Amino acid sequence: MIHKTWTETATIKKVECVHADAEKYVVDSVLTPGKVYEVKNETEEFIFIIDNTGRIGGFKKDYFKEV
């Protein structure tokens, strides 16, 4: 149940969104290209950030670059 405390955990690193053009899902309403987000957790394929809705969201790493 670690996902319930991600909003209060320390930031791992910061990433900048480079695009919001998803092949399969609509992410342009929760990600803003050019905006810097704080990474709360990370796996091999996904980054978990607090998105534009104010909630934790998991996104593929190819939407971001490290700051």
LINGI-V443026 format. One record per residue. N is the residue number from 1. RES is the residue in one letter. SS is DSSP state (h for helix, s for strand, l for the rest). NEAR is the number of other C-alpha atoms within 10 Angstrom. Layout:
n=<N:N>
res=<RES:RES>
ss=<SS:SS>
near=<NEAR:NEAR>
This chain:
n=<1:2:3:4:5:6:7:8:9:10:11:12:13:14:15:16:17:18:19:20:21:22:23:24:25:26:27:28:29:30:31:32:33:34:35:36:37:38:39:40:41:42:43:44:45:46:47:48:49:50:51:52:53:54:55:56:57:58:59:60:61:62:63:64:65:66:67>
res=<M:I:H:K:T:W:T:E:T:A:T:I:K:K:V:E:C:V:H:A:D:A:E:K:Y:V:V:D:S:V:L:T:P:G:K:V:Y:E:V:K:N:E:T:E:E:F:I:F:I:I:D:N:T:G:R:I:G:G:F:K:K:D:Y:F:K:E:V>
ss=<l:h:h:h:h:l:l:l:l:l:l:l:s:s:s:s:s:l:l:l:l:l:l:l:l:l:l:l:l:l:l:l:l:l:l:s:s:s:s:s:s:s:l:l:l:s:s:s:s:s:l:l:l:l:l:s:s:s:s:s:h:h:h:s:s:s:l>
near=<5:7:11:9:9:18:15:8:13:11:14:11:13:15:20:17:19:16:17:18:13:12:7:6:8:11:16:13:10:14:23:17:14:12:13:17:22:17:21:23:19:16:10:7:10:15:20:21:23:18:18:15:10:10:12:18:16:17:17:14:17:14:19:21:13:11:10>
